[in-house]
Amino acid sequence: MCANCGPGVSTDAAQVTVSAINRNFPGRSGPGAVWLASPPTVAASAIVGALASFDELRQRLAH
């Protein structure tokens, strides 16, 4: 989430978020680390609940 507001931001330094934001600087998405990824990877990761590619999500859903 942009500018550390709203849902999707980390609430402590131990958390890691994945985002498709186009800028990354300390504190932008909360105190935790941010992994930058493509929108399909962000969506797949949200559905899986862990960092996952879109192809991995499709494979999981096919089984």
Predicted model as a PDB file, atoms N, CA, C, CB and O in Angstrom, pLDDT in the B-factor column:
MODEL        1                                                                  
ATOM      1  N   MET A   1       0.844  -1.181   0.000  1.00 47.00           N  
ATOM      2  CA  MET A   1       0.000   0.000   0.000  1.00 47.00           C  
ATOM      3  C   MET A   1       0.885   1.238   0.000  1.00 47.00           C  
ATOM      4  CB  MET A   1      -0.958   0.001   1.218  1.00 47.00           C  
ATOM      5  O   MET A   1       1.940   1.262   0.634  1.00 47.00           O  
ATOM      6  N   CYS A   2       0.466   2.211  -0.680  1.00 54.00           N  
ATOM      7  CA  CYS A   2       1.241   3.435  -0.832  1.00 54.00           C  
ATOM      8  C   CYS A   2       1.311   4.256   0.446  1.00 54.00           C  
ATOM      9  CB  CYS A   2       0.658   4.269  -1.930  1.00 54.00           C  
ATOM     10  O   CYS A   2       0.319   4.397   1.160  1.00 54.00           O  
ATOM     11  N   ALA A   3       2.456   4.780   0.719  1.00 63.00           N  
ATOM     12  CA  ALA A   3       2.681   5.751   1.794  1.00 63.00           C  
ATOM     13  C   ALA A   3       2.343   5.230   3.185  1.00 63.00           C  
ATOM     14  CB  ALA A   3       1.876   6.978   1.529  1.00 63.00           C  
ATOM     15  O   ALA A   3       1.959   6.009   4.057  1.00 63.00           O  
ATOM     16  N   ASN A   4       2.482   3.924   3.405  1.00 63.00           N  
ATOM     17  CA  ASN A   4       2.282   3.329   4.725  1.00 63.00           C  
ATOM     18  C   ASN A   4       0.893   3.600   5.297  1.00 63.00           C  
ATOM     19  CB  ASN A   4       3.327   3.848   5.680  1.00 63.00           C  
ATOM     20  O   ASN A   4       0.765   3.911   6.481  1.00 63.00           O  
ATOM     21  N   CYS A   5      -0.135   3.487   4.484  1.00 62.00           N  
ATOM     22  CA  CYS A   5      -1.482   3.682   4.998  1.00 62.00           C  
ATOM     23  C   CYS A   5      -2.419   2.632   4.405  1.00 62.00           C  
ATOM     24  CB  CYS A   5      -1.988   5.106   4.680  1.00 62.00           C  
ATOM     25  O   CYS A   5      -2.268   2.228   3.252  1.00 62.00           O  
ATOM     26  N   GLY A   6      -3.362   2.209   5.190  1.00 64.00           N  
ATOM     27  CA  GLY A   6      -4.347   1.255   4.719  1.00 64.00           C  
ATOM     28  C   GLY A   6      -3.896  -0.187   4.830  1.00 64.00           C  
ATOM     29  O   GLY A   6      -2.812  -0.466   5.343  1.00 64.00           O  
ATOM     30  N   PRO A   7      -4.730  -1.114   4.348  1.00 69.00           N  
ATOM     31  CA  PRO A   7      -4.387  -2.539   4.437  1.00 69.00           C  
ATOM     32  C   PRO A   7      -3.210  -2.882   3.526  1.00 69.00           C  
ATOM     33  CB  PRO A   7      -5.603  -3.406   4.070  1.00 69.00           C  
ATOM     34  O   PRO A   7      -2.988  -2.234   2.503  1.00 69.00           O  
ATOM     35  N   GLY A   8      -2.468  -3.904   3.914  1.00 74.00           N  
ATOM     36  CA  GLY A   8      -1.355  -4.358   3.089  1.00 74.00           C  
ATOM     37  C   GLY A   8       0.005  -3.888   3.524  1.00 74.00           C  
ATOM     38  O   GLY A   8       1.011  -4.273   2.930  1.00 74.00           O  
ATOM     39  N   VAL A   9       0.060  -3.060   4.553  1.00 84.00           N  
ATOM     40  CA  VAL A   9       1.358  -2.610   5.050  1.00 84.00           C  
ATOM     41  C   VAL A   9       1.788  -3.491   6.214  1.00 84.00           C  
ATOM     42  CB  VAL A   9       1.303  -1.123   5.482  1.00 84.00           C  
ATOM     43  O   VAL A   9       0.948  -4.066   6.905  1.00 84.00           O  
ATOM     44  N   SER A  10       3.088  -3.598   6.430  1.00 88.00           N  
ATOM     45  CA  SER A  10       3.580  -4.355   7.575  1.00 88.00           C  
ATOM     46  C   SER A  10       3.346  -3.546   8.848  1.00 88.00           C  
ATOM     47  CB  SER A  10       5.087  -4.702   7.409  1.00 88.00           C  
ATOM     48  O   SER A  10       3.295  -2.317   8.820  1.00 88.00           O  
ATOM     49  N   THR A  11       3.206  -4.258   9.955  1.00 90.00           N  
ATOM     50  CA  THR A  11       2.988  -3.580  11.234  1.00 90.00           C  
ATOM     51  C   THR A  11       4.177  -3.702  12.176  1.00 90.00           C  
ATOM     52  CB  THR A  11       1.758  -4.134  11.905  1.00 90.00           C  
ATOM     53  O   THR A  11       4.241  -3.005  13.189  1.00 90.00           O  
ATOM     54  N   ASP A  12       5.133  -4.597  11.845  1.00 92.00           N  
ATOM     55  CA  ASP A  12       6.371  -4.657  12.625  1.00 92.00           C  
ATOM     56  C   ASP A  12       7.532  -5.055  11.713  1.00 92.00           C  
ATOM     57  CB  ASP A  12       6.235  -5.661  13.808  1.00 92.00           C  
ATOM     58  O   ASP A  12       7.322  -5.535  10.599  1.00 92.00           O  
ATOM     59  N   ALA A  13       8.741  -4.853  12.192  1.00 93.00           N  
ATOM     60  CA  ALA A  13       9.932  -5.038  11.369  1.00 93.00           C  
ATOM     61  C   ALA A  13      10.172  -6.483  10.948  1.00 93.00           C  
ATOM     62  CB  ALA A  13      11.127  -4.539  12.106  1.00 93.00           C  
ATOM     63  O   ALA A  13      10.912  -6.722   9.993  1.00 93.00           O  
ATOM     64  N   ALA A  14       9.573  -7.443  11.626  1.00 94.00           N  
ATOM     65  CA  ALA A  14       9.775  -8.857  11.283  1.00 94.00           C  
ATOM     66  C   ALA A  14       8.919  -9.305  10.100  1.00 94.00           C  
ATOM     67  CB  ALA A  14       9.468  -9.728  12.485  1.00 94.00           C  
ATOM     68  O   ALA A  14       9.169 -10.373   9.541  1.00 94.00           O  
ATOM     69  N   GLN A  15       7.939  -8.534   9.713  1.00 91.00           N  
ATOM     70  CA  GLN A  15       7.047  -8.911   8.617  1.00 91.00           C  
ATOM     71  C   GLN A  15       7.645  -8.568   7.255  1.00 91.00           C  
ATOM     72  CB  GLN A  15       5.699  -8.220   8.777  1.00 91.00           C  
ATOM     73  O   GLN A  15       8.420  -7.621   7.121  1.00 91.00           O  
ATOM     74  N   VAL A  16       7.272  -9.350   6.257  1.00 88.00           N  
ATOM     75  CA  VAL A  16       7.687  -9.102   4.875  1.00 88.00           C  
ATOM     76  C   VAL A  16       6.425  -9.004   4.036  1.00 88.00           C  
ATOM     77  CB  VAL A  16       8.648 -10.232   4.338  1.00 88.00           C  
ATOM     78  O   VAL A  16       5.534  -9.846   4.156  1.00 88.00           O  
ATOM     79  N   THR A  17       6.339  -7.993   3.192  1.00 87.00           N  
ATOM     80  CA  THR A  17       5.205  -7.850   2.283  1.00 87.00           C  
ATOM     81  C   THR A  17       5.709  -7.961   0.845  1.00 87.00           C  
ATOM     82  CB  THR A  17       4.467  -6.493   2.513  1.00 87.00           C  
ATOM     83  O   THR A  17       6.884  -7.717   0.571  1.00 87.00           O  
ATOM     84  N   VAL A  18       4.823  -8.325  -0.058  1.00 89.00           N  
ATOM     85  CA  VAL A  18       5.140  -8.353  -1.484  1.00 89.00           C  
ATOM     86  C   VAL A  18       4.217  -7.350  -2.163  1.00 89.00           C  
ATOM     87  CB  VAL A  18       4.974  -9.803  -2.096  1.00 89.00           C  
ATOM     88  O   VAL A  18       3.014  -7.330  -1.904  1.00 89.00           O  
ATOM     89  N   SER A  19       4.779  -6.526  -3.025  1.00 89.00           N  
ATOM     90  CA  SER A  19       4.011  -5.441  -3.604  1.00 89.00           C  
ATOM     91  C   SER A  19       4.448  -5.166  -5.029  1.00 89.00           C  
ATOM     92  CB  SER A  19       4.147  -4.187  -2.763  1.00 89.00           C  
ATOM     93  O   SER A  19       5.576  -5.475  -5.412  1.00 89.00           O  
ATOM     94  N   ALA A  20       3.558  -4.590  -5.807  1.00 89.00           N  
ATOM     95  CA  ALA A  20       3.863  -4.185  -7.177  1.00 89.00           C  
ATOM     96  C   ALA A  20       4.044  -2.668  -7.271  1.00 89.00           C  
ATOM     97  CB  ALA A  20       2.751  -4.648  -8.132  1.00 89.00           C  
ATOM     98  O   ALA A  20       3.926  -2.101  -8.357  1.00 89.00           O  
ATOM     99  N   ILE A  21       4.327  -2.011  -6.151  1.00 83.00           N  
ATOM    100  CA  ILE A  21       4.536  -0.563  -6.178  1.00 83.00           C  
ATOM    101  C   ILE A  21       5.740  -0.226  -7.047  1.00 83.00           C  
ATOM    102  CB  ILE A  21       4.733  -0.010  -4.750  1.00 83.00           C  
ATOM    103  O   ILE A  21       6.642  -1.047  -7.206  1.00 83.00           O  
ATOM    104  N   ASN A  22       5.757   0.959  -7.600  1.00 78.00           N  
ATOM    105  CA  ASN A  22       6.844   1.316  -8.506  1.00 78.00           C  
ATOM    106  C   ASN A  22       7.976   2.057  -7.807  1.00 78.00           C  
ATOM    107  CB  ASN A  22       6.314   2.158  -9.632  1.00 78.00           C  
ATOM    108  O   ASN A  22       8.947   2.440  -8.459  1.00 78.00           O  
ATOM    109  N   ARG A  23       7.879   2.266  -6.520  1.00 73.00           N  
ATOM    110  CA  ARG A  23       8.948   2.906  -5.765  1.00 73.00           C  
ATOM    111  C   ARG A  23       9.122   2.157  -4.458  1.00 73.00           C  
ATOM    112  CB  ARG A  23       8.644   4.413  -5.510  1.00 73.00           C  
ATOM    113  O   ARG A  23       8.154   1.670  -3.873  1.00 73.00           O  
ATOM    114  N   ASN A  24      10.344   2.072  -4.015  1.00 68.00           N  
ATOM    115  CA  ASN A  24      10.621   1.374  -2.778  1.00 68.00           C  
ATOM    116  C   ASN A  24      11.620   2.189  -1.966  1.00 68.00           C  
ATOM    117  CB  ASN A  24      11.156  -0.052  -3.052  1.00 68.00           C  
ATOM    118  O   ASN A  24      12.754   2.393  -2.398  1.00 68.00           O  
ATOM    119  N   PHE A  25      11.212   2.644  -0.819  1.00 74.00           N  
ATOM    120  CA  PHE A  25      12.129   3.299   0.093  1.00 74.00           C  
ATOM    121  C   PHE A  25      11.723   2.933   1.507  1.00 74.00           C  
ATOM    122  CB  PHE A  25      12.135   4.842  -0.113  1.00 74.00           C  
ATOM    123  O   PHE A  25      10.564   2.595   1.743  1.00 74.00           O  
ATOM    124  N   PRO A  26      12.656   2.993   2.459  1.00 78.00           N  
ATOM    125  CA  PRO A  26      12.366   2.549   3.835  1.00 78.00           C  
ATOM    126  C   PRO A  26      11.116   3.216   4.409  1.00 78.00           C  
ATOM    127  CB  PRO A  26      13.560   2.841   4.743  1.00 78.00           C  
ATOM    128  O   PRO A  26      10.959   4.435   4.349  1.00 78.00           O  
ATOM    129  N   GLY A  27      10.238   2.389   4.962  1.00 81.00           N  
ATOM    130  CA  GLY A  27       9.031   2.887   5.606  1.00 81.00           C  
ATOM    131  C   GLY A  27       7.837   3.092   4.701  1.00 81.00           C  
ATOM    132  O   GLY A  27       6.740   3.347   5.197  1.00 81.00           O  
ATOM    133  N   ARG A  28       8.001   2.993   3.412  1.00 82.00           N  
ATOM    134  CA  ARG A  28       6.884   3.252   2.489  1.00 82.00           C  
ATOM    135  C   ARG A  28       5.726   2.290   2.728  1.00 82.00           C  
ATOM    136  CB  ARG A  28       7.357   3.141   1.034  1.00 82.00           C  
ATOM    137  O   ARG A  28       4.564   2.690   2.668  1.00 82.00           O  
ATOM    138  N   SER A  29       6.036   1.035   2.996  1.00 84.00           N  
ATOM    139  CA  SER A  29       4.990   0.037   3.217  1.00 84.00           C  
ATOM    140  C   SER A  29       5.057  -0.535   4.627  1.00 84.00           C  
ATOM    141  CB  SER A  29       5.106  -1.088   2.192  1.00 84.00           C  
ATOM    142  O   SER A  29       4.802  -1.722   4.831  1.00 84.00           O  
ATOM    143  N   GLY A  30       5.394   0.294   5.583  1.00 87.00           N  
ATOM    144  CA  GLY A  30       5.497  -0.130   6.972  1.00 87.00           C  
ATOM    145  C   GLY A  30       6.933  -0.415   7.356  1.00 87.00           C  
ATOM    146  O   GLY A  30       7.843  -0.234   6.546  1.00 87.00           O  
ATOM    147  N   PRO A  31       7.144  -0.860   8.584  1.00 90.00           N  
ATOM    148  CA  PRO A  31       8.510  -1.066   9.071  1.00 90.00           C  
ATOM    149  C   PRO A  31       9.183  -2.342   8.566  1.00 90.00           C  
ATOM    150  CB  PRO A  31       8.500  -1.086  10.555  1.00 90.00           C  
ATOM    151  O   PRO A  31      10.400  -2.471   8.692  1.00 90.00           O  
ATOM    152  N   GLY A  32       8.441  -3.272   8.008  1.00 90.00           N  
ATOM    153  CA  GLY A  32       9.016  -4.534   7.534  1.00 90.00           C  
ATOM    154  C   GLY A  32       9.640  -4.416   6.155  1.00 90.00           C  
ATOM    155  O   GLY A  32       9.600  -3.360   5.524  1.00 90.00           O  
ATOM    156  N   ALA A  33      10.219  -5.522   5.701  1.00 88.00           N  
ATOM    157  CA  ALA A  33      10.832  -5.572   4.370  1.00 88.00           C  
ATOM    158  C   ALA A  33       9.759  -5.657   3.290  1.00 88.00           C  
ATOM    159  CB  ALA A  33      11.796  -6.774   4.258  1.00 88.00           C  
ATOM    160  O   ALA A  33       8.649  -6.127   3.538  1.00 88.00           O  
ATOM    161  N   VAL A  34      10.104  -5.197   2.091  1.00 88.00           N  
ATOM    162  CA  VAL A  34       9.189  -5.248   0.953  1.00 88.00           C  
ATOM    163  C   VAL A  34       9.879  -5.950  -0.210  1.00 88.00           C  
ATOM    164  CB  VAL A  34       8.728  -3.819   0.539  1.00 88.00           C  
ATOM    165  O   VAL A  34      10.998  -5.592  -0.577  1.00 88.00           O  
ATOM    166  N   TRP A  35       9.225  -6.937  -0.785  1.00 89.00           N  
ATOM    167  CA  TRP A  35       9.702  -7.589  -2.000  1.00 89.00           C  
ATOM    168  C   TRP A  35       8.882  -7.012  -3.142  1.00 89.00           C  
ATOM    169  CB  TRP A  35       9.572  -9.169  -1.921  1.00 89.00           C  
ATOM    170  O   TRP A  35       7.652  -7.033  -3.098  1.00 89.00           O  
ATOM    171  N   LEU A  36       9.558  -6.495  -4.167  1.00 90.00           N  
ATOM    172  CA  LEU A  36       8.851  -5.961  -5.325  1.00 90.00           C  
ATOM    173  C   LEU A  36       8.660  -7.073  -6.342  1.00 90.00           C  
ATOM    174  CB  LEU A  36       9.621  -4.767  -5.950  1.00 90.00           C  
ATOM    175  O   LEU A  36       9.580  -7.846  -6.607  1.00 90.00           O  
ATOM    176  N   ALA A  37       7.458  -7.153  -6.913  1.00 93.00           N  
ATOM    177  CA  ALA A  37       7.120  -8.227  -7.844  1.00 93.00           C  
ATOM    178  C   ALA A  37       6.108  -7.721  -8.864  1.00 93.00           C  
ATOM    179  CB  ALA A  37       6.563  -9.459  -7.087  1.00 93.00           C  
ATOM    180  O   ALA A  37       5.558  -6.628  -8.728  1.00 93.00           O  
ATOM    181  N   SER A  38       5.875  -8.527  -9.875  1.00 94.00           N  
ATOM    182  CA  SER A  38       4.873  -8.182 -10.884  1.00 94.00           C  
ATOM    183  C   SER A  38       3.476  -8.329 -10.283  1.00 94.00           C  
ATOM    184  CB  SER A  38       5.025  -9.078 -12.147  1.00 94.00           C  
ATOM    185  O   SER A  38       3.302  -9.067  -9.313  1.00 94.00           O  
ATOM    186  N   PRO A  39       2.481  -7.643 -10.840  1.00 95.00           N  
ATOM    187  CA  PRO A  39       1.112  -7.795 -10.346  1.00 95.00           C  
ATOM    188  C   PRO A  39       0.622  -9.248 -10.321  1.00 95.00           C  
ATOM    189  CB  PRO A  39       0.183  -6.974 -11.195  1.00 95.00           C  
ATOM    190  O   PRO A  39      -0.027  -9.633  -9.348  1.00 95.00           O  
ATOM    191  N   PRO A  40       0.902 -10.088 -11.358  1.00 96.00           N  
ATOM    192  CA  PRO A  40       0.467 -11.489 -11.274  1.00 96.00           C  
ATOM    193  C   PRO A  40       1.116 -12.238 -10.106  1.00 96.00           C  
ATOM    194  CB  PRO A  40       0.786 -12.207 -12.578  1.00 96.00           C  
ATOM    195  O   PRO A  40       0.469 -13.073  -9.473  1.00 96.00           O  
ATOM    196  N   THR A  41       2.382 -11.946  -9.817  1.00 96.00           N  
ATOM    197  CA  THR A  41       3.052 -12.597  -8.691  1.00 96.00           C  
ATOM    198  C   THR A  41       2.457 -12.128  -7.366  1.00 96.00           C  
ATOM    199  CB  THR A  41       4.563 -12.314  -8.724  1.00 96.00           C  
ATOM    200  O   THR A  41       2.289 -12.928  -6.445  1.00 96.00           O  
ATOM    201  N   VAL A  42       2.142 -10.850  -7.264  1.00 94.00           N  
ATOM    202  CA  VAL A  42       1.519 -10.328  -6.043  1.00 94.00           C  
ATOM    203  C   VAL A  42       0.162 -10.991  -5.826  1.00 94.00           C  
ATOM    204  CB  VAL A  42       1.362  -8.786  -6.120  1.00 94.00           C  
ATOM    205  O   VAL A  42      -0.152 -11.406  -4.710  1.00 94.00           O  
ATOM    206  N   ALA A  43      -0.639 -11.095  -6.873  1.00 94.00           N  
ATOM    207  CA  ALA A  43      -1.963 -11.720  -6.744  1.00 94.00           C  
ATOM    208  C   ALA A  43      -1.840 -13.199  -6.384  1.00 94.00           C  
ATOM    209  CB  ALA A  43      -2.761 -11.563  -8.050  1.00 94.00           C  
ATOM    210  O   ALA A  43      -2.551 -13.683  -5.503  1.00 94.00           O  
ATOM    211  N   ALA A  44      -0.948 -13.916  -7.055  1.00 96.00           N  
ATOM    212  CA  ALA A  44      -0.754 -15.340  -6.756  1.00 96.00           C  
ATOM    213  C   ALA A  44      -0.287 -15.528  -5.325  1.00 96.00           C  
ATOM    214  CB  ALA A  44       0.258 -15.967  -7.727  1.00 96.00           C  
ATOM    215  O   ALA A  44      -0.749 -16.439  -4.638  1.00 96.00           O  
ATOM    216  N   SER A  45       0.617 -14.687  -4.869  1.00 94.00           N  
ATOM    217  CA  SER A  45       1.124 -14.778  -3.502  1.00 94.00           C  
ATOM    218  C   SER A  45       0.024 -14.524  -2.480  1.00 94.00           C  
ATOM    219  CB  SER A  45       2.264 -13.789  -3.295  1.00 94.00           C  
ATOM    220  O   SER A  45      -0.021 -15.174  -1.436  1.00 94.00           O  
ATOM    221  N   ALA A  46      -0.858 -13.580  -2.779  1.00 92.00           N  
ATOM    222  CA  ALA A  46      -1.970 -13.304  -1.858  1.00 92.00           C  
ATOM    223  C   ALA A  46      -2.897 -14.509  -1.753  1.00 92.00           C  
ATOM    224  CB  ALA A  46      -2.763 -12.066  -2.321  1.00 92.00           C  
ATOM    225  O   ALA A  46      -3.380 -14.822  -0.665  1.00 92.00           O  
ATOM    226  N   ILE A  47      -3.147 -15.175  -2.850  1.00 94.00           N  
ATOM    227  CA  ILE A  47      -4.033 -16.345  -2.854  1.00 94.00           C  
ATOM    228  C   ILE A  47      -3.380 -17.529  -2.153  1.00 94.00           C  
ATOM    229  CB  ILE A  47      -4.408 -16.731  -4.292  1.00 94.00           C  
ATOM    230  O   ILE A  47      -4.020 -18.218  -1.358  1.00 94.00           O  
ATOM    231  N   VAL A  48      -2.092 -17.765  -2.452  1.00 93.00           N  
ATOM    232  CA  VAL A  48      -1.376 -18.907  -1.873  1.00 93.00           C  
ATOM    233  C   VAL A  48      -1.044 -18.664  -0.396  1.00 93.00           C  
ATOM    234  CB  VAL A  48      -0.083 -19.183  -2.666  1.00 93.00           C  
ATOM    235  O   VAL A  48      -1.031 -19.602   0.402  1.00 93.00           O  
ATOM    236  N   GLY A  49      -0.780 -17.421  -0.042  1.00 91.00           N  
ATOM    237  CA  GLY A  49      -0.402 -17.102   1.338  1.00 91.00           C  
ATOM    238  C   GLY A  49       1.099 -17.150   1.567  1.00 91.00           C  
ATOM    239  O   GLY A  49       1.565 -17.105   2.706  1.00 91.00           O  
ATOM    240  N   ALA A  50       1.848 -17.240   0.484  1.00 92.00           N  
ATOM    241  CA  ALA A  50       3.316 -17.234   0.515  1.00 92.00           C  
ATOM    242  C   ALA A  50       3.782 -16.752  -0.852  1.00 92.00           C  
ATOM    243  CB  ALA A  50       3.911 -18.669   0.862  1.00 92.00           C  
ATOM    244  O   ALA A  50       3.002 -16.723  -1.804  1.00 92.00           O  
ATOM    245  N   LEU A  51       5.052 -16.375  -0.950  1.00 92.00           N  
ATOM    246  CA  LEU A  51       5.564 -15.913  -2.231  1.00 92.00           C  
ATOM    247  C   LEU A  51       5.422 -17.023  -3.271  1.00 92.00           C  
ATOM    248  CB  LEU A  51       7.040 -15.468  -2.104  1.00 92.00           C  
ATOM    249  O   LEU A  51       5.961 -18.116  -3.098  1.00 92.00           O  
ATOM    250  N   ALA A  52       4.695 -16.737  -4.351  1.00 95.00           N  
ATOM    251  CA  ALA A  52       4.418 -17.751  -5.376  1.00 95.00           C  
ATOM    252  C   ALA A  52       4.260 -17.071  -6.728  1.00 95.00           C  
ATOM    253  CB  ALA A  52       3.143 -18.570  -5.024  1.00 95.00           C  
ATOM    254  O   ALA A  52       3.756 -15.952  -6.822  1.00 95.00           O  
ATOM    255  N   SER A  53       4.692 -17.754  -7.756  1.00 95.00           N  
ATOM    256  CA  SER A  53       4.498 -17.234  -9.111  1.00 95.00           C  
ATOM    257  C   SER A  53       3.081 -17.556  -9.584  1.00 95.00           C  
ATOM    258  CB  SER A  53       5.553 -17.830 -10.091  1.00 95.00           C  
ATOM    259  O   SER A  53       2.390 -18.394  -9.003  1.00 95.00           O  
ATOM    260  N   PHE A  54       2.668 -16.876 -10.647  1.00 94.00           N  
ATOM    261  CA  PHE A  54       1.355 -17.148 -11.213  1.00 94.00           C  
ATOM    262  C   PHE A  54       1.289 -18.573 -11.755  1.00 94.00           C  
ATOM    263  CB  PHE A  54       1.030 -16.139 -12.322  1.00 94.00           C  
ATOM    264  O   PHE A  54       0.260 -19.239 -11.637  1.00 94.00           O  
ATOM    265  N   ASP A  55       2.391 -19.040 -12.352  1.00 95.00           N  
ATOM    266  CA  ASP A  55       2.435 -20.418 -12.862  1.00 95.00           C  
ATOM    267  C   ASP A  55       2.276 -21.427 -11.725  1.00 95.00           C  
ATOM    268  CB  ASP A  55       3.757 -20.673 -13.613  1.00 95.00           C  
ATOM    269  O   ASP A  55       1.589 -22.437 -11.879  1.00 95.00           O  
ATOM    270  N   GLU A  56       2.915 -21.153 -10.580  1.00 95.00           N  
ATOM    271  CA  GLU A  56       2.763 -22.051  -9.430  1.00 95.00           C  
ATOM    272  C   GLU A  56       1.306 -22.093  -8.968  1.00 95.00           C  
ATOM    273  CB  GLU A  56       3.679 -21.604  -8.268  1.00 95.00           C  
ATOM    274  O   GLU A  56       0.796 -23.160  -8.628  1.00 95.00           O  
ATOM    275  N   LEU A  57       0.642 -20.951  -8.954  1.00 95.00           N  
ATOM    276  CA  LEU A  57      -0.770 -20.904  -8.568  1.00 95.00           C  
ATOM    277  C   LEU A  57      -1.604 -21.739  -9.529  1.00 95.00           C  
ATOM    278  CB  LEU A  57      -1.283 -19.447  -8.538  1.00 95.00           C  
ATOM    279  O   LEU A  57      -2.464 -22.507  -9.099  1.00 95.00           O  
ATOM    280  N   ARG A  58      -1.357 -21.594 -10.825  1.00 93.00           N  
ATOM    281  CA  ARG A  58      -2.111 -22.392 -11.803  1.00 93.00           C  
ATOM    282  C   ARG A  58      -1.895 -23.884 -11.588  1.00 93.00           C  
ATOM    283  CB  ARG A  58      -1.706 -22.010 -13.230  1.00 93.00           C  
ATOM    284  O   ARG A  58      -2.844 -24.662 -11.684  1.00 93.00           O  
ATOM    285  N   GLN A  59      -0.673 -24.294 -11.301  1.00 94.00           N  
ATOM    286  CA  GLN A  59      -0.368 -25.697 -11.049  1.00 94.00           C  
ATOM    287  C   GLN A  59      -1.105 -26.206  -9.808  1.00 94.00           C  
ATOM    288  CB  GLN A  59       1.142 -25.891 -10.883  1.00 94.00           C  
ATOM    289  O   GLN A  59      -1.630 -27.319  -9.802  1.00 94.00           O  
ATOM    290  N   ARG A  60      -1.138 -25.386  -8.767  1.00 92.00           N  
ATOM    291  CA  ARG A  60      -1.844 -25.786  -7.541  1.00 92.00           C  
ATOM    292  C   ARG A  60      -3.338 -25.944  -7.782  1.00 92.00           C  
ATOM    293  CB  ARG A  60      -1.606 -24.759  -6.431  1.00 92.00           C  
ATOM    294  O   ARG A  60      -3.966 -26.864  -7.258  1.00 92.00           O  
ATOM    295  N   LEU A  61      -3.901 -25.045  -8.576  1.00 91.00           N  
ATOM    296  CA  LEU A  61      -5.341 -25.099  -8.838  1.00 91.00           C  
ATOM    297  C   LEU A  61      -5.723 -26.235  -9.786  1.00 91.00           C  
ATOM    298  CB  LEU A  61      -5.808 -23.777  -9.416  1.00 91.00           C  
ATOM    299  O   LEU A  61      -6.864 -26.697  -9.782  1.00 91.00           O  
ATOM    300  N   ALA A  62      -4.763 -26.682 -10.598  1.00 92.00           N  
ATOM    301  CA  ALA A  62      -5.037 -27.767 -11.557  1.00 92.00           C  
ATOM    302  C   ALA A  62      -5.149 -29.121 -10.866  1.00 92.00           C  
ATOM    303  CB  ALA A  62      -3.939 -27.823 -12.620  1.00 92.00           C  
ATOM    304  O   ALA A  62      -5.724 -30.055 -11.424  1.00 92.00           O  
ATOM    305  N   HIS A  63      -4.610 -29.233  -9.666  1.00 78.00           N  
ATOM    306  CA  HIS A  63      -4.621 -30.527  -8.969  1.00 78.00           C  
ATOM    307  C   HIS A  63      -5.777 -30.665  -8.025  1.00 78.00           C  
ATOM    308  CB  HIS A  63      -3.346 -30.724  -8.213  1.00 78.00           C  
ATOM    309  O   HIS A  63      -5.919 -31.696  -7.369  1.00 78.00           O  
TER     310      HIS A  63                                                      
ENDMDL                                                                          
END                                                                             
